[in-house]
Amino acid sequence: AAMAFSSPLGGWLAERLGLKTMVVAGGVLGAAGILWLSLLPASASPVALGLRLLVIGLAIGLSTGPAQAGALGAVPAAQSGMAAAGLSMLRYVGGIAGTVILGYAMGEPGRQHTAMLIFVAAFAAAALAGFGMPVHPSGLDASAQPVRPQVR
């Protein structure tokens, strides 16, 4: 729910603060949320767990749209379909990787902290990648004209 709520906010903020800011902020906030989650004792209340998951969901929602806009804006308009398909595939690969990491964490006692560190590293990598993004890619230029296929 937090991701669904914060996704439109992430786009709105990206228009004002820039894509780079939102991707970096989302990565840092997500890494902090995972670290905060990893410090939670097994006896913690559902509210404490929910607050940590809320932070992670907000981070994902704030940064996903701007990251995708930056990636699609970095390719020529004629190749945007291929770029969108590549992004979609990478989302599925990420979901599969996350499931594998969670399965690893549940396999034996003590693996939870390793899994949490992997998730922190993934968010940190996203934040670092955000530093390489342009603030406003050409894909967000309101004056850009869409590419229309030519009918023969």
Disulfide bonds with the S-S distance in Angstrom:
none
